[in-house]
Amino acid sequence: MHQQTDISEKFGLSIDECVARAPVGRTKIYEAIGEGLLPARKCGRRTLILADDFKAYLASLPLVEAA
């Protein structure tokens, strides 16, 4: 029996799952992959991003300076 897995428990994420998980658009994700800032893997035609790599990418974004 196939059990539904919560996205927070997934090891690998699709581009759409990354978009759903954080307020980052598809274009920005593909740009980050192209610039080497976000590692991605291919499984057939599907692009996969490890959850830990996505978290590290988000953590690497610049902090907003206090006004």
C-alpha positions, 0 to 999 in steps of 0.5 A: 500500500502506497503511503502519502508522504508529507513534503517536509519529510521528502528527501528529494523535491521537484521544482514545483515542490520547491515553489510550493515550499518557499516563496521562490518562483520557478524562474529563480530556482532555475537561475540558481541551478544554472549559476551553480548556487543550487545543486540539482539532479536529473532522473529521466526528464525530471529535475530533483533537488535534495531537501537539504540542498534547498534549505542550504540555498535558502539559508545562503540568501542575503539577510535583509538589513534593518532600517 
